[in-house]
Amino acid sequence: MYGDFEYRRNLRRERLMEKQRREQLRRVRLITSLLSVFLLFAAVVSANTLIARARDNETPDYHKYYTQVYVTSGDSVWKIADAHMSDCYDSVGDLAKEIIAINQLDSEGTIYYGTTIVVPYYSTEVLMGDSY
């Protein structure tokens, strides 16, 4: 009879310990799952933030080119600069100064009807010219 009592007591103890092990395993799995979900969420938010910042910081690559402009009646360096103005210049005056320098014009930028002048401009397109 004493052996039967010990056997049942040991059996209950083993069942209780098994139940405690299962409960502890369940907690570990729950914590691991929650941590995994949190880390996945943080990774997605971080990736989206980086992508959004990259898109905001994207500035197009501008390439500088030159074109010839035929001077017609009534043209001035300022009018031509205004017609070719882009965001790459701070002001029309800056572009006009560059046109004057490139074409080696006098300080007032005097141009004459029937001549051609070189005018710089910027484009995001890559243009391939003829190679000589």
Buried (B, 14 or more C-beta within 10 A) or exposed (E): EEEEEEEEEEEEEEEEEEEEEEEEEEEEEEEEEEEEEEEEEEEEEEEEEEEEEEEEEEEEEBEEBEEEBEBEEEBBBBBBBEEBBEEEBEEBEEBBBBBBEEBEBEEEBEBEEEEEBEBBBBBEEEEEEEEE
